[in-house]
C-alpha cells in the first residue's frame, strides 16, 4: 500500500445547512482521529444512506446497477482513492480488476463511495488531502453555545484573521457543522 494514503471509513451523512439541496458525508481516518466532511448531492446521499442502513429499494438504484454490471462481467472493485482536494472539490478514482488487467477510472467521490459501500472495497485518502480538509475529532469537545452565538452575529469570514477563522472552524466542528467548517477552511486555503 502507498504510504501517503490513509484508510478511511464512512461515519455518516447529514443535511447541509449551508448549501440547499446538498448533504455532508463524513469520513474518518480508520486509525486516526481526523474527520473529513464532503458535500454530496441529494441522489448520492440517498444512495449512500440506503446502503448504510442496509435497506433494499424496490428497484435498483444507479449505484446498484453499476455493481450489477461489474459483477456480470467479472469486474471487481478493488479500491477507491481520494487523491486530491482543489477549490472545494475532492477528486477520486475507482480501481477495477478485470482479470489480467487493472483499470483506474476517474469518478466523483460520492459515486465512488456509493459503489465502494456496495462492494466492500476499501476507501483510501491521500495524506495531503486529509491535512487540508480534515479536522481533529477532539475539536468536537468545544462549546456549542459559542458557535451558535458566532453564527447568529453573521460575521464576514473574509474580514477575519487566520487565527479567528481557525477558532471558527473549531467551533463549527464542535457542533458538527462540518459544511461550515469546510467553507471556512477553503477561505484559509485561498489565503495561502
C-alpha positions in Angstrom: 0.0 0.0 0.0 1.1 3.5 -0.8 2.4 5.1 2.5 1.0 8.6 1.6 -2.6 7.2 1.7 -4.7 6.6 4.7 -7.6 4.1 5.0 -10.9 6.0 5.8 -14.4 4.9 6.7 -17.8 6.4 6.3 -19.1 7.7 9.6 -22.4 9.2 8.5 -24.4 11.6 6.4 -26.4 14.7 7.3 -28.3 17.5 5.6 -26.2 20.6 4.7 -27.4 23.8 6.4 -25.2 25.9 4.2 -25.9 24.6 0.8 -29.5 24.0 -0.1 -30.2 20.6 -1.6 -26.9 19.2 -0.5 -25.7 16.8 2.2 -22.5 16.3 4.1 -20.8 12.9 4.0 -18.5 12.5 7.0 -15.4 10.3 6.6 -13.0 9.4 9.3 -9.4 8.0 9.4 -9.6 4.3 10.2 -6.6 4.5 12.6 -6.7 8.2 13.4 -8.8 11.0 14.9 -9.5 13.3 12.0 -12.8 13.7 10.2 -13.3 14.8 6.6 -16.6 16.4 5.5 -17.5 16.0 1.9 -20.5 17.8 0.3 -22.6 15.5 -1.9 -25.8 15.8 -3.9 -29.2 14.5 -2.9 -29.2 11.4 -5.1 -25.8 10.3 -4.0 -26.7 11.0 -0.3 -29.8 8.9 -0.7 -27.8 6.1 -2.3 -25.2 6.1 0.4 -27.7 6.3 3.2 -29.7 3.4 1.8 -26.6 1.3 1.8 -25.5 2.4 5.2 -28.9 1.4 6.6 -28.9 -1.9 4.7 -32.2 -1.0 3.0 -33.3 -2.7 -0.2 -35.1 -0.4 -2.7 -37.8 -1.9 -4.8 -35.8 -1.3 -8.0 -32.0 -1.0 -8.4 -30.6 2.4 -7.9 -27.8 3.7 -10.3 -25.0 2.5 -8.0 -26.7 -0.9 -7.6 -26.8 -1.1 -11.4 -23.1 -0.2 -11.7 -22.3 -3.0 -9.2 -24.6 -5.5 -11.0 -22.9 -4.7 -14.4 -19.4 -5.1 -12.8 -20.4 -8.5 -11.3 -22.0 -9.7 -14.6 -18.8 -9.0 -16.4 -16.4 -10.3 -13.7 -15.1 -6.9 -12.8 -14.0 -6.4 -9.2 -13.9 -3.0 -7.5 -10.6 -3.1 -5.7 -10.5 0.3 -4.0 -11.4 3.9 -4.0 -8.6 6.5 -3.9 -9.5 10.1 -3.0 -6.3 11.7 -4.2 -6.8 15.5 -4.5 -8.7 18.4 -3.0 -8.8 21.6 -5.0 -11.1 24.6 -4.7 -13.6 22.7 -2.6 -13.7 19.6 -4.9 -12.5 16.1 -3.9 -11.0 14.1 -6.8 -11.3 10.3 -6.8 -10.7 7.1 -8.8 -12.1 3.6 -8.7 -9.6 0.8 -9.2 -11.2 -2.1 -11.1 -9.7 -5.5 -11.5 -10.7 -7.2 -14.7 -8.7 -10.4 -14.7 -5.3 -9.8 -16.0 -5.8 -6.1 -16.2 -6.3 -3.4 -13.6 -8.1 -0.2 -14.7 -8.2 3.1 -12.8 -11.3 5.1 -13.6 -12.0 8.7 -12.7 -15.1 9.2 -10.5 -16.9 11.7 -8.5 -16.1 11.0 -4.9 -19.7 10.5 -3.9 -20.3 7.9 -6.6 -17.0 6.1 -5.8 -18.0 5.9 -2.2 -21.5 4.7 -3.0 -20.0 1.9 -5.1 -17.4 1.1 -2.5 -20.1 0.6 0.2 -21.9 -1.9 -2.1 -18.7 -3.9 -2.9 -17.0 -3.6 0.5 -14.0 -2.0 -1.3 -11.6 -0.1 0.9 -11.6 3.7 0.7 -8.2 5.5 0.8 -7.5 9.2 1.0 -4.2 10.9 0.3 -2.5 12.2 3.4 -2.2 15.6 1.8 -6.0 15.7 1.3 -6.6 14.9 5.0 -4.1 17.5 6.0 -6.0 20.2 4.1 -9.6 19.1 4.5 -9.6 17.1 7.8 -10.5 18.2 11.3 -9.4 16.6 14.6 -12.2 14.7 16.4 -11.1 16.3 19.7 -12.4 19.6 18.4 -15.9 18.2 18.9 -15.5 19.0 22.6 -15.6 22.7 22.0 -18.6 24.8 23.2 -21.8 24.6 21.1 -23.0 27.8 22.6 -20.1 29.9 21.3 -20.6 28.6 17.8 -24.3 29.4 17.8 -23.5 33.0 19.0 -20.9 33.5 16.3 -23.3 32.3 13.6 -26.1 34.5 14.9 -23.8 37.5 14.6 -23.5 37.0 10.9 -19.7 37.6 10.8 -18.0 38.2 7.5 -15.4 35.4 7.3 -13.3 37.2 4.6 -12.6 40.1 7.0 -11.4 37.8 9.9 -7.8 37.0 10.7 -6.4 33.5 10.2 -6.5 32.9 13.9 -10.1 34.0 14.2 -11.0 31.7 11.2 -9.2 28.8 12.9 -11.3 29.4 16.0 -14.5 29.5 14.0 -13.5 26.2 12.4 -13.0 24.6 15.8 -16.4 25.9 16.9 -18.2 24.7 13.8 -16.7 21.3 14.2 -17.8 21.3 17.9 -21.4 21.5 16.9 -20.9 19.1 13.9 -21.4 21.9 11.4 -18.9 20.3 9.1 -20.0 22.1 6.0 -19.5 25.5 7.6 -16.1 24.3 8.8 -15.2 23.2 5.3 -16.2 26.5 3.9 -14.0 28.4 6.4 -11.2 26.0 5.7 -11.4 26.9 2.0 -11.1 30.6 2.8 -8.0 29.8 4.8 -6.6 27.7 1.9 -7.2 30.5 -0.6 -5.1 32.9 1.5 -2.0 30.6 1.4 
